[in-house]
Amino acid sequence: MNTTQNLRKAVLFSLLSAASMSIMVLFVKLAAPHTNNNMTVFFRFAVSFAYILMVILFKKSQGMQFQFKTAHPWLHLFRAIASVSAMMLLYYSLKYISLVDGNLLVMTNALFVPIFAFILYRQRTNTAHWIAVILGFIGVVFVLKPDATLFHPASLIALGAGVMAAIAIMTIRAISQYDPPHTSMLYYFPLAFVISGSISIFDWETPDHHTLMLLLAVGVFGTLYQEFLIRASRYASSKLISSLLYTSIIFSGLFGAIFYKEIPDTLSLIGIVLVLAGSVLTMRFAK
């Protein structure tokens, strides 16, 4: 397969992944008035858990190899805790802020990664890289809109989701050195399922048919987001794929306008552009 075909497939799967993420976020917001946050997170991972079991059964039926063993189970557990935390923070914030703001703030994870890398590993970062990070955080300030109450609490919670997502991403990078993607998913989804289930059992609300459909949609599109992301990673570098994932903000903007009449004001639009520019440049300068 030539380079052009690889690039086209990478772009296609990256855009499908971005669209799936945006649709998942939309269904989270649609489900919010009908159920609690813990239930939404639980169903997100329940569907993914069922999916990875089907993948294993299919591969076994076809006589295909599937790596079950891992030498770093604690890394998988840490990744699951960080990811579930990011989901819980993001899903909660979406009850109070717009789709595009919620999606944008969780996508600031690219800005936090070099900061954590410097703090934890003393990884040197050049001046251009730091300028890109600062540019992105200036955009965050425009989106959060400091006023008499400083910041909207829900927006800060969404930003916290970006912090936890950055921690999860750094853990995923460490795991990828040892385990293939579907093996990582084999540990991630069951662990996240157990963690979210343990939390939701104390706040359980049996959903009606309408709510159940919304919750299942959250799980389906959350799983599709990850599957398309894995497929894209087969054909292009993580820098290209990560840059294309920011189109999810455009999709969320369209969904917000259609379903909730959410039209970003001038400050938000400036902030979105700055965060996008800062995040993409951060990945461009990353080692």
Secondary structure as GFF3:
##gff-version 3
##sequence-region A 1 287
A	DSSP	alpha_helix	3	31	.	.	.	ID=ss1
A	DSSP	three_ten_helix	32	34	.	.	.	ID=ss2
A	DSSP	alpha_helix	37	61	.	.	.	ID=ss3
A	DSSP	alpha_helix	73	93	.	.	.	ID=ss4
A	DSSP	alpha_helix	99	106	.	.	.	ID=ss5
A	DSSP	alpha_helix	109	121	.	.	.	ID=ss6
A	DSSP	alpha_helix	127	144	.	.	.	ID=ss7
A	DSSP	alpha_helix	153	175	.	.	.	ID=ss8
A	DSSP	alpha_helix	181	200	.	.	.	ID=ss9
A	DSSP	three_ten_helix	201	203	.	.	.	ID=ss10
A	DSSP	alpha_helix	209	233	.	.	.	ID=ss11
A	DSSP	alpha_helix	238	245	.	.	.	ID=ss12
A	DSSP	alpha_helix	247	260	.	.	.	ID=ss13
A	DSSP	alpha_helix	266	285	.	.	.	ID=ss14
###
